[in-house]
């Protein structure tokens, strides 16, 4: 597996169009959903996804460890998102549309109380600081392991675990305050 991954990364570094197409096919939707889950609108998420892949192509030669390709991609995407929020600080409006993990629960929920709880969860996620929201999204919505998510954010594992724990405590306290 590792040799195949190394071969794939070598093809990317050699600007192999087929490898690039495979890479985009495999990761485009995941990165787009990451941006949606971080609160970006549809159009902005599409732009940021394209920006992420552009950054990958421009810096693919800097990738040292072929096994870390996915974490490296998420790291670039997280940086693109942070840059966007910094640049558009005064116009910061987050969208709950990208919180699709909640939509599947909504379809299964029949009671008004459950739907209200889901709406509160969405709002609570949006109220988290960008770093805490990023931790929840990467681990619970993008399904990255702690190691992968920590690499994606560019921090140590224990720091990521602390950040995730802090996010969960804040979510719990916000949800308790509403009950």
N, C-alpha and C positions, 0 to 999 in steps of 0.2 A: 504494500500500500504506500509506504513512504517513498519507494523508488518511483512509483507511478505519479505521486504528487510532485516529486522533484522534477520529473520529466515534464509534467504539465506546466510547472512554474518556469522551467527553462524555455518551453515553447512560448509562454507569455512574454518572457524577457526578449525572445528573438522576434517579437512582433508577429507571431503566427496568427493570421486572421481567424483560422478555424478555432484555435485555442481561445482567442478573445471572444468569439461568438459563444462558445461553450460556457465560458466564465460568466458572461452577461446573462445567458439563458438560465444558468444555475442560481445566480445571486440577485438579479434585478428586482424580482418581486420581494425578496427578503429585505433588501435595503429600502425599497419604496415603503414597505410596511413599517420598517423601523421609523422612518421620518413621519409617517402618519401617526404612529403610536406616540411619538414625541410631541405631537400636537400641531404639526405643520399641516396646512391645507393641501388639497389634491394637487393643484398646479405647482405650488412651492415644492411639494414632495417630489414631483416629477423632475423639476429643475435641480433639486438637491441630489437626487439619485444620479442624474446625468453628470453633475459636478463631481460626485464621488468617483464614478468610473473614469472620468477625465483625469482626476488626481491619481488614480491607480495607474493609468497608462503612463502618466508623466513621471511617476516615481517607482515603477515596478523594479527597476534595477537596484533600488535600495533595499528590497526585501532580502533578508539574509537567510531566514529559516523557512523553507518551503512548507513545513508542517503548520506554520503559523499564518498561512495565507488568509484564512477566514477571519481570524482575530485581527490581522492587519487591515483587512477590508473594513471591518466594523470600527476599528480605530479611526480610519480615515473618515468614515461616515459620521462618527460622533464629532469629530473636529469640524466637519462641514456644517453640521447642525449648530454647534456652538458658535461658529463664526457668523452664521446666518442670524441667530438670536441676538448676538452682540451688535451686529450691523443694524438690525431692525428693532432695537430695544424699545424705542418709543412707540412702535406699532405692534407690540407683542400681544397677539391674540391667539390663543391656542384653541384647537379644534378637538372635539370629542369624537369626531367621525372615525378616526383611525383606531379607536379602541375597540377593534372588532372582536376581541376575545369576549367582550361583554355582550356583543350582539347575539352570539349563539346562545348565551344564557337567557337573554331577553326572549328569544323565540320559544324557549322551553318554559318560561315563567308564565304562569297564568294569573297569579294574584297581583293586585295593585301594590301591595306592600313589597313584594319582591322587586317589581319594576322600580319602585321608589328607592329601594336599597341600591339597585344597579345604577340609577342616576346619581345617587350620592357618591358611590364608588368612583364613577367617572369624574365627577367634580373634584373629589378628594385627590385623585391622581393629578389633575391639572393644577391643583394648589401646591403640590410639592415643588421644591426647588428643582431647577434643571438637573443638578447632579443626582438628586435622589430619584427623580422620575426616570432618568437615564438608567439607573441601577435596576429599577423594577422592570422597565421595558426590556432591557437586554437579557435579564435572567428569566423573567416569568413570561414575557410575550414573545421574545425572539428565541427562547429556549437555549440560550448559551449557558455553558457550565460556568461555575464561578471563575475558573482559570481563564476561560475564553473571554468572559465579560471583563475581567480585570485587565487583561491584555488590551482589549478593545478600548477601554477607557484610559489605559496607560498608567495604572496604579497597581500596587501590590495586592495580592489576594486578600490578606487580612483587612486591608483598608476597604476593599470592595465589600467584604462581608459586613464590616461595620456600617458602611454607607447603606447597604441593603437592609440591615437590621434597623437602622435609624428611620429609613423610609417606611418600613412596615409598622414601626411603633407610631409614627405620625399618622399613617393611614388609619390604624386602629383608634387612635385618640380622636381623630376627626370624625370617624364613623360613630364612635360612642357619644360624642357631643351632640350628634343629630338625633339620637334616640331618646 
